[in-house]
Amino acid sequence: MPSLVHTEIETAVKGFLIDQEKMTEVVERMTKEIKMGLAKDTHARSVIKCFVSHVQDLPTGKERGKYLALDLGGSNFRVLLVNLISSSDVEIMSKGYNFPLTLMSGSGNALFDFLAESLSEFCHTHGLENESLPLGFTFSFPLQQQGLSKGILVAWTKGFSCEGVVGKNVVSLLQEAIDRRGDIKINTVAILNDTVGTLMSCAFYHPNCRIGLIVGTGSNACYVEKTVNAECFEGYQTSPKPSMIINCEWGAFGDNGVLEFVRTSYDKIVDKVTPNPGKQTFEKCISGMYMGELVRLVIIDMIAKGFMFHGIISEKIQERWSFKTAYISDVESDAPGEYRNCNKVLSELGILGCQEPDKEALRYICEAVSSRSAKLCACGLVTIINKMNINEVVIGIDGSVYRFHPKYHDMLQYHMKKLLKPGVKFELIVSEDGSGRGAALVAATAVQAKSKL
Ligand code: BGC
């Protein structure tokens, strides 16, 4: 514990420092919830829904062809063209579109018209307007899937709240918007969660990949389950295919109150100012959308009590969400005793003339928030690995927190090792382009399935 840190600050962040005993408790509670989500009898009242993805085939490396993909649900919106040329050669072209923030809370029609417009612009730029390419839609929100190309939106997360979409089939909404324009011939053949894209994309190169994890704006994981255990799938007893990817939607863990023992008063404040209070409890403790705001709330509390920055508050730090989660990565990237990134962050926040103890305090708060995130994520992964009852697994991971935080990977690995049964081997691998290559691979499965009908 850094000696420069005021005891009052240590006390304030104590709630974020969860020990091994609490982590074991999290694993136990999560195991129960996952089992409830999978089972037909308990699914309706479960919080971790364990949705059936309808993806039953892992990549073989033999998938070929050109596919379009849309990626909605992270920090930006993208259109991609993926050409699966060979098992080692995949060409991806992509364009990010400026996503007007007003669309996040506007009408569903406005959202889907924007997606269709961007897709059309992309197709025209690449001379694809007359090609009838299959499209895989990476839609990173909880979906009740009734097939590879039918998904009903259960709830919005991550700050989205567009009207008229919850309860509707998102594929139809997209396809109708494409058809309304009438200027492209694209056919949406599959809808998938980003975790599923991440798993598929990683499995293309690492056949032992069985879990997909996202720690970005939001957080979630999917894994390969035995079809017979996926009781909410109609064909769970009759399907000839042994596996089914399950989209856990673990972000909702704790929405029934079972995570109160790892939450702090700051978590409760963050929750209240989101468009979905009381929802996505686990995600709000873990993911990039919320971590920076948690740090900001601790800081302003400490300033108000006179323990940081001589009690002087800047205008910027008073603004909600002004402490970006990327700042946590910046601050923790400084070597011990150095404050280059920290100084940059403080100056962006309009906080000038800080002394070393203030900078140490800031680092301490950031570490408290990021290490709780990594510990909880480790608990989630361990729960899944135990549930799968396997001794070796590759985990494909994507998301800005995992990618950019200097110690996230190491923390995750360290805590997983401590929680797992001895002898269980795992590898954490960054999964490239889940929403591109992963979407194309799922679309390829859908096209293949159709051609067999
Ligand atoms: C969504 C998940 C998604 C995750 C990561 C969560 O808010 O509910 O569907 O996988 O974010 O993007």
Residues whose N, C-alpha, C, O or C-beta is under 5 A from the ligand:
A	BS01	BGC	G73 S140 F141 P142 T157 K158 N193 D194 T195 I214 G218 S219 N220 G251
